[in-house]
Amino acid sequence: MSTKKHLVVFSGGSAANELIDVFKDLCKDHKRALDFVLPISDNGGSTSEILRVFGGPGIGDVRSRLIRLLPEDTEDAELTAIKNILNYRLPPNNYEARVEWLSIIEGTHYLWKGISSEKRELLRSFFILLNLELLKRQRPRSSFNFQSASIGNLFLTGARIFFGSFESAIYLFRSIAGIPENVQVIPAINSNHAHHIAAGLADGTVIIGQNQISHPTSTLSDFPPSLAPSAAPSAPGSENGIEEEEVVEEDEEEDEEDANLPGSLASLRTRNIEFSKTDDSALPSRIERIWYINPYGQEIRPPANPKVLSAIEQADAIIYSIGSLYTSLTPCLVPRNVGSTLAATGRNTPKILLLNGSHDRETGPDHAAFTATEFVRAVARSCARSDSSSSRSLKEEPSKYVTHVIYLSGNGSPVVDTVELKSMGIECFQVYGRRNPQGDGRGMLYDATALTQTLETILAVRLKRQETRRMTMDTYGGSKAKATGNGWVESH
């Protein structure tokens, strides 16, 4: 086993991308690896069309993180050109998108300029393979929609089909794009199959699919977690905002061949290419828990990716990053054995929750916005539920899974009761931030300098504690931190 220490970051795709440089800086001058753990439950945007036609894991968050990790300030023009093509999205019109896709696989698209012939042909080979697979799956009543398709998603899908391994596809992406060796992107679950999630609300409502939980564009389904295939809800009609062409009638199912198993939930077979990330329509009630489901809607407990567990065991710090609490963070925590592995690291390994600077549809404010304590308890419950023994009693001990909370203050950010959290054995650090430019009440944004200094302070305390072998609670809770430069931090 490697002796190199790891900084393990649990996160989703887009929100945490803004803090990538902070995490990289923490590993730049240290003998420390950087491991990002991301969910594979995404079923929105162009990923939904890949799932419908090819199946496989939801790759949107993984692709987003890989793109963000590509070198930015590089003098290598070829790497810049590779980044441009893998980060490109086809037009929002399906016909125009299909025309552009053909020019990409033919090698005539302007995006190929600046890419050497050997790398161009390497990339093209996976695009061509994917296109051949699309032709095999083409049916008169069902064809692939290229609208707004991500070229990076299409490349990862072609590579996954060729290798028969999602992790191998990620490795190829990293190798071609020049992502540093000490940085890893690890799917929370190692699988070539789709893994969807469901959310149980306090009022008994169950919402199926990550996109439907995060974005209020689909109909809510009201059925118990132990749903049997015969009780699966039918697809919503056009009166609920879904176009009629997306509804699969019983006598048409055989004509609508795709990657989904016969009898699987209709709500998981629809296209979710278009949705709004800015619509914050309220949920009927609070989310109580998240679980994984099979194609028929029944609850399953998939095992965590062994690489995730190995990274946690070698970690000298663990960070729960900003992002959607229940659709970005929780899907990484509920796979089997994640909670027990986190708890086994003990208090000597900081487990740091970066509190969001604002609320979203999943945490309020319509249903009494979550406080920092409720964020912590939600993380602890998710970790506890990942273990079969804990899932029955759920006597979670938050400080086993969260030792520090870093937070922002004001302008709609979550309320933090530092006294309450300290009584739970959790240390709090308020850091400098800036107001969200979108307007009052839209929350706060982290300042990279202040956040880096705070994380360095926490890690420095850990290293000092290792050196002196003083691991008592008094030593642990007695640190005071001050930062200089462009930011400030105050510990409680």
N, C-alpha and C positions, 0 to 999 in steps of 0.2 A: 504494500500500500504506500502511496506517495506520502512523504512527510511534509510537503508544502501545505501551508495553511490556506484556507479558502474563505473568501467573503461570499456568502450565499444570499442572493437577492430573490425573494418571491415577488412576482409582479405580473401584471397584464402587459398589453402591448403599448398603447399610445401614451397614457398619462405618465408612466414611469420613464418613457423615452426622454423626457425633459431633464432627467437627473442622471443620465448615463455618464456624463463627464465627471460628475461627483464620484460615482462609484469607481470609474477608471482611475481617477486621481488617487483614491485610497489604495490602489494596487500598483500604481506606477513605480514607486520608489521602495517597494517592499517585496519580499519573496512570498507573494500572496497571489493565489489564483482568484479569478472572478467568475462566479457561476450564476447564471440567470436561470431561474426555474419559471416556466411559463405554462399556462393552461392550453389544452388542445380541444376545448369545448366551444370555440367560436363557430357560430353558424349563420353569420350575417354577411352582407356584402357579396363580393365575388366568391368568397369562400363557400357560401351556401350553394352556388351553382356547381362548384367542384364536388361538394359532398353529394349533391343530388345525382351527378353523373358518374363520378368515380368512387364515391365513398371515401374512406380513410379519415385520418384525424383532421380536426379543424386547424388550419395552418396559419391563419391570419395574424395572430399575436406573435408567433415564432418568426414569421417573415418580417413583420414590422421591426422586431428587435434586431434581427440580422442586418437589415438595411441600415438601422441607426448605428450599428457598430462598425460599418464600413468606414475606412479612413476618410476624414473630411479635408484636412489641410495637407494634402499629399501633392507632391510634384509629379507623381506618376499619372500621366494623362490617360493611360490605358485603364488604370483602376478607376479613375473618374468616369470614364465611358462605360465601364462594366456596371458601376453603381447606377448610372443614369438609366441603363436599359432594364436592370432588375428592379428599379424603383418606379418604373413607368406604368401608368394605367392607360388602358385603351379608352377610346371615346365613349361617352354615355349613350350613344346611339348604336344599337346592335349591328346594323348594316355597316356603318363606318368602322366599328370596332373589328368586325370580321375582315374587312378589306385590309386594315392595318396589320392584323394578325398574320394574314397571308404574306404580306411584304416582310414581316419579321422572319417567318420560317423560310422564306425564299432567300433571305440574306440581302435584300435590297433596301430595307428601311434605313433612314438616315441615322438611327441610333447605333448602327453597327460601325459608324465612322470612328476611327481611333482604336478599334479593337483588333489585335493581331489575328491573322487568319487561323492560327491553331486554336486560339481561345474562342474565336467566332464559331468555328466548326464544332468545337466541343459543346458550346451552349446550344447551337442550332440542333445538334443531334438529339437533345432531350426535348426540344420544342417539336421536332419532326415526329419523334416517338409519340409524344402526347397527341399530336394531330392525327396520327394513324389510329390511335386508340379512340379518339373522338369519332372518326369515320366509322369504326366498327360499331360504335354505340348509336350512331345516327338512325333515327326512326322517323317515319312520316309525321308522327304526332309529337315527337320529342326530339329536340336538338339543343346543343349547348349554346347558351346565351353569353356572348363575349362582352356584353355591356359592362363598362368600367372594370374589366378584368385586370388584375394585377399581374404583370409579367413575372414578378418574383414568385407569386403563388403558382403560376403555370410551370415555371422552371422546377420548383420544389416538387410539384406533383409528378412531372415527367421523370425526375430523378428517383422519386419514391417508387414509381411503377417499375422502373428499370432495375433498381437494386432490391426491391422488395423490402425496403427498410427506410423509415422516415429519418432515423438518426444518421444513416449513411448519406441521405440527401442533404441533411444539414451540414455534415462534414464536407461534402463536395462544395456546397455554397460557400462555406468558410474558407476553403482552400483557394477557390477561384478568386474570391473577393479580397483576400489578404487580411482577414480578421486575425488579430494577435493570438498566439498559441495559448497564452494564459487566460483567455476569455472563452468560456463555454456557454452555449445556449442549450438547455436541457428541457425537453418536454416533461411535464409533470407525470405523464403516463407514457410508457414506451409501447406504442401500438400502431398498427397499420389500419385500424378500424376506427369508425366514428365513435366518439364518447360524448353524449349530450348530457346536459344537466337539467334539473328541475328545481323550482323554488316553492317551498311551502309557506303560505302566508298565515298570519294569526287568525284570520277569519275562515280558514279552511280552503281557501282558493289555492290551486296548484297551477303554476305557470311552467310551460314546457319550452326549453330551448334558451340558450344564453341571449340571443338577440331579442327574444320576446320578453325576457326579464328586464333587460337594460333599456329597451326602446319600445314605447307603447304603440307599436304599429300592428300588433297581432292580437287576436282574440284570446282572452284568458280562458283556461279550461278548469272546470271544477270537478275534480275526481280525486280519490285517495291515492297515496303513494303505492299501494299494493294493487294497482290497476292490472287487470287481466287482459289479454289480447282481445277477448270478446267484448270487453267494456271500453275499448279505446274510443275516444271521441272522434266524430267525423270532422272532415275539413270544414273550416268556416266558409260561408258563402260571401258573395259580393257585397251583401248588405253590411258586412263587418269590415269593409275596406279592402278585401282581397278580390282581385280580378277573377271573373268567372273561369278564365282559361286555366287558372291554377287549381281549380277544384277537380278532383279525380272521381268521376262517377264509377260505380261498381262495374258496369259493362265495358268501361274503357281501360280498366287497370292493366289488362294484358297488353294493350297497345302502348301504354306509357312505361316502357321498360326503362329502368334506371338502376342505380347501385343499391337501392333500398330493398330490404327483404319483403316478401309478400306479407301483407297484413300489418306492416309497421305503421306507426302513427302518421296520419296524413299531415299533421302540423310540422313534422320533421322532413317532409318531402317537398315543401313549397319553396319557391324562390324568394329570398330575402335580400335581393340585390339593392333595392332602394329602401332606405330608412333614414330617419332623422336622428342625429346625435345631439341635437339641441332641444328637442321636445322633452320637457321634464314633467309630463303629465303624471299625476300622483298614482301610486299603486293603491288598490282597495284598502290594504292594511300592511302592517310591517311584515318583512320577511323574517321567518323564524329559523329556517335552515335550508341548506342546499344539499342535493344528493345527485348521484349519477344514475342514469336510466339506460335500459337496453332499448332497441328499436320499437318495442311494444309498450314502453312506458313503465316497465317494472323496475324497481330500485335494484341497483347492483353496487358492489363494493370493489372496484378495481384496485389492484395493488399499485403502489407507487413505483415509478421508474427506479430501479436499483441505483442508478447514478445519482438520483436525488438524495437517497438515503446515505450513500457514500460521501457525497459533498457535505451533508449536514454533520456527519461524524468527524470530518476533517476541518470543520469550520472554526475560525477564531472569532467570527461574528456572523450573525444572521439578521437580515433586514427584511421586514414586511413593508414593501414600498407603497407609494401612493397609487391610487386607482380605485376602481369600483370594488367595494368590499366583498360583495357576494358573487360577482361574475368574473372578476380578475384574480382576486386573492384566494378566496375560499376554495375554488376548484383545484388549487395547488396544495391545499392543506388536508382535504378530506380523503384522498386516496390512502389505502391501508398502510399503517406503520409510520406515517409521517409524524403524527403526534408523539408516539412513544420515542422515536428517534430524536425529536427535538427536545423532549423532556430529559432524555438520557445525557444530553450535553451538560446539564447542570447550570448553576448560576454563574459559573466561571466563564461561560460563553455568552456574551451579550446577545440578546434577542430583541431587536429594536423595531418598534412600530413607528413608521413615519406617518403621522396623522394627516389626512387630507386637509387641504386648505379651504375646502368648501364642501357642501353637501350635494348629492345627486339624488336621482329618483329612488335609489335603493336605501338611502339613510335619512331621508327627510327632505324638507322640514314639515311636510303635510301631516305626518303621523308622529309628531313630537320628535324633532331631529335628534339623532344619536349624539350622545355626549362621548367624550374620550373614553370614559369607563365602559360604555356600551360597545365601542369599537373593540376594546381590549377583550371584553367578555365574548364577543362574537368570534374573535380569533381563537380564543381558548376553547370555545365550544366546538369549533370546526376541528381543531387539533384533537380534542377528546373523542370526537365521533369517528376519527380515522382509525381508532383502535377498538377492536371488538369488545374488550373488557370495559372500556370507558363508555362505549355507545349505549350500554344498558343503564349505568348509574348516572353518567354525566356529572359526576362530582368534580368538575374541572377546577384546577387551581391556576388562576391566570398567571401567576408569577413563574410557573413552570415553563410557560410558552412565551411570555413577554416580560422582559426585565427593564426596558427603557421605553419611554414615549417621547418623541420629538414632535413639537407642535408649533403652530402659528397662532396668532391672536388677532381677533377683530374682523370686521367686514364680512360677517357671515360664516366664519370658520367654526368648527365644532367647539363647544364649551369644554374646558378642562378643569376638573377638580383635583388639584395636585395633592391636597391633603388625603383625599379618598384613595387615590392611586398609591400614594406612599404607604398608606396603611395596608395595602395589598402587597407591598414589597416591590413596587415599581417606581423607578426613578424618572423624573420628568425634566425635560430641557425645553425651554421656550427659545426659539431662534428668531432672528430678524427675517422679515419677509416684506414683500411689496404687494400693494393692492392690485387685484385683478383689474386690468384696464377696461374690461367689459362693463364695469359700472359698480355702484354700491350694492352690497349684499351678495356679490358674485364670488366672495371668498378671497383668500390670499395665495400668493405664489412664493415658493421658496427661493431664497437668495443662495446661489450656489456656493459662494465663499463662506457664508455663515454656516450653512449645512455641513460643508466639508470640515470646518473647524470643530463643529460639535461632534461629528462622527470620529474625528481623530482624537478628540478628548476622551471619548468613551473607550476607544481602542487602546489609548495610552494607559488608562487606568487598568485595563485588563492586563496589559503586558507588565506593568509595574507589579500587579498583584501576583502574576506568575513568578516574577523574579524573587519576590520576598516571601512567597508561599503563604501570604496572609489572606485568607479567604473568609474571614468572619463577616457577619452581617454589618457590624459597626464600620469596618473598613470599607465595605461595599457601598454603604449609604452615605459616607462622609465626604464624597468628592464635591469640590466646588470648581466651577469652570468659568473662565473669562476668555473672550476672544478679542483679537485685535484686527486691524485692517478695515475691511469694508463692512464687517458684520459684527454682531454681538450675540452672546448666548448667556442665558441665565439658568442655572440648575436649581431644582427644588428637591 
